[in-house]
Amino acid sequence: MNDPTLPTLLGQGYYWQDLRLGQRFRTFRRTVTETDIVNFISVTGMLETIFIDATYDRGAIQGRPAPGALTYGLIEGLLMQGMVQGTGLALLEVNKKMLAPVVAGDTIWAEVEVTGIRPTSQHNRAVVSSTIDVHNQHDKRVMTYTATRMLAGRPA
């Protein structure tokens, strides 16, 4: 794994030893599409009126709203591709708060801050906590959540 004759693996996530408290990351941006919403509500069974009826009165929400779970899933996908690919061992806990609607056409991104690193007593791994703030294209915060993950350590 740590063979100096091999080229560096692109897309490799961070080992817990490469992180520090207070370290911040920013994800790429991702536009939420109508197709994303239709596919998500279909595969999950979230066929709630607010998501499937274009004539439903959504109050102040302009446009087709995305379920909060979809917004969370898209951001986690961006984190998988850039932060924990190949190093993430387990997602241990998540606490989410939705702050504003996300609708088809919105572009979301997140800022991540490492808030805790607790090495375990065995197997070269650590429990890493972070706060993730999700924003839209207007830099409005639409969701915040904390995540606790188990990350691998650098190979010996």
Sequence and secondary structure as in RCSB ss.txt:
>XXXX:A:sequence
MNDPTLPTLLGQGYYWQDLRLGQRFRTFRRTVTETDIVNFISVTGMLETIFIDATYDRGAIQGRPAPGALTYGLI
EGLLMQGMVQGTGLALLEVNKKMLAPVVAGDTIWAEVEVTGIRPTSQHNRAVVSSTIDVHNQHDKRVMTYTATRM
LAGRPA
>XXXX:A:secstr
   TTS   TT    GGG  TT EEE   EE  HHHHHHHHHHHT   HHHH TTS  TT  S B  HHHHHHHH
HHHHIIIIITTTEEEEEEEEEEE S  BTT EEEEEEEEEEEEE SSSSEEEEEEEEEEE TTS EEEEEEEEEE
EE    
